Amino acid sequence: MNTPAPPRPRRAPLLRALGVLILLAPWMLIALGAAYAALRFLPDRAVTYADPVEHFKYGSTGGERESGFPYWIWQALPQVCSEHLPGKGYASLGLIQEDGRDLPIGVSKRRHLGLDRVFLNCAVCHTSTVRDTAGAPPRLIVGMPAHRFDIRAFETFFFDCAAGPTFSREFIVPEIDRLAGGLGPIDRYLVYPVAIALMRERLLMLRGRFSFVFDQPAWGPGRVDTFNSAKVLFNFPMQALPAQELLGASDFPSIWHQRKRMTRDDGARMELHWDGNNTHTEERNKSAAFGTGTTPPTIDLAAIGRVEEWLLDAAPPPYPYGIDETLAARGATLYTQYCADCHGASGSDFRGARVGHVTPLAEIGTDRARLDSYTRELALNQATLYAGYPHRFRHFRKTGGYANMPLDGLWLRAPYLHNGSVPTLRDLLEPAAARPARFYRGGDVYDPLRVGFVSTTPAAGLFLFDTTVPGNGNGGHEGAAYGTELPAADKDALVEFLKTF
């Protein structure tokens, strides 16, 4: 009798399955790696805010995509490169840090290319603070000129840091690890070393392209040379340009009541920018967005559109220090006689025959450097921006003077004139020879008597502005037509009325 053989173990299918797994393992690893990379590096999400004011202060314009700094590198650099800052942290450059916020006002965040990236937005140039006294807490006011922010010192900090020995993974990665509470191996050994190298290379490239800035007089806080930076974008030969083109530093403007700024009495559009070189707010806004790091392919039109919509009717706060109504009523008559034709009937009524028009330089007589810096060649180059897009620039032009602006929120717009060369309203009503030749910029303690910021006393962080330096001239806007020949009592009355704006 034959005894059946015991069944053999069924190993063949298991072996075959194991062999398939071995063969597929590299592809599975590749697939897992691809999935990780997609999840890590493909998202493009800005941090958003429902409230329009918070969106203005911290929302993205899209600049992080092209120009953004990795968030943790941004946080580490004030410690790694502290020797290149005038004081402690970004606040020493005039950036405003609100309690409970991890970024200053005017800095936005977006997840892009696998990292949280940050860069500037509109609020960095159009938000500041006011204090009643040196010991009083600051009041934050959105829409006013960022008269404390030193954008040139901000740029110089990053340029000098990138050129120094500590801008390297050996110094920055350990600081990020400390601040972030620990880094994973991929971030520690791959992502941040690569990001640091790329950021350093880009900053050094920009440092070379903007080297002309280091030959200019210091701008000081609250001022920027907008259009010479635009020439860099268009690859102008900066070192070969005439000297008179390279002194364009001017004050940041206020940005309230944009709806009222769209048209003049005659139905035409107001002429915008200090020199009236564009009549379309849409182009003006997109041009300003280049200062926040955007380019035509990367600009976040929806996010900027939210800011534009809010600004249409955003208004300045009223003057808080009390107004002598009798004196202001007397000043109102003088204002109608000397000022309303060019600057509007009041701080909320922009009607006036010359409001939004350009006054020729020969007539207004103010410093010509900002006007000379903007050239016909630059206007022609700007006409190529957004070529192929529905919103191509079409309205930039060269003018021969400075635009007559409405005066809403005038009490918050010191120092005065386009280049910020006159510290207070009361000083502006004096002939140029009697205006301060030197004063301190960058403080936020208010002077309600003369209407401006305290500017006669040196203090830490303030900048000594010298009106004899080229581009800083405080002449013009003077003579009988401008009220500088009025008796002192009439000037006081006129200033009192201007407080109502």
Buried (B, 14 or more C-beta within 10 A) or exposed (E): EEEEEEEEEEEEEEEEEEEEEEEEEEEEEEEEEEEEEEEBBEEBEBBBBEEBBEBBBBBBBBBBBBBBBBBBBBBBBBBBBBEBBEEEBBBBBBBBBEEEEEBBBBBBBBBBBBBBBBBBBBBBBBBBBBBBEEEEEBBBBBBBBBBBBBBBBBBBBBBBBBEBEBBBBEBBBBBBBEEBEEBEEEBBEEBBBEBBEEBBEBBBEBBEBBEBBEEBEBBBBBBBBBBBBBBBBEEBEBEEBEEBBBBBBBBBBBBBBBEBBBBBBEEEBBBBBBBBBBBBBBBBBBBBBBBBBBBBEBBBBEBBEBBBEBBBEBEBBEBEEEBBEEBBEBBBEBBEEBBBBBBBBBBBEBBBEBBBBBBEBEEBBBBBBBBBBBBEBBBEBBBEBBEEEEBEBEBBBBBEBBBBBBBBBBBBBBBBBBBBBBBBBBBBBBEBEEBBBBBBBBBBBBBBEBBBBBBEEEEEBBBEBBBEBEBBBBBBBBEEEBBBBBEEEBBBBBBBBBBBB
